[in-house]
Amino acid sequence: LDEMLLMDYRDLHMQDSLEAQKEAEDFPLFLYAMPMSETRIFFEETSLVARPPIPYNYLKKQLYKRLSHYGVKVEQVLEEEFCLIPMGGSLPSFDQR
């Protein structure tokens, strides 16, 4: 991988059963992949908007399933990131500090 991959919505890794296909439809996920060096790649499996939020363990399971489908072998995890950005709330007050 020599270039960044943004919002890869392909769900080929979730076509092995009717249940997996339904999950792919009900919980659309996408992948970010960013090469950090010749031997390190940052991967992130995420969803744009989901209510309730998709659990981290499910995202991790789907990331490993996706990587396995494409023949990517994870040799070492250097860091895990956990982030939740609330969406759909009220607009901020412009006079607040």
Helices and strands as residue ranges (DSSP letters): E 5-8, G 12-14, H 18-26, E 30-35, E 41-46, H 56-69
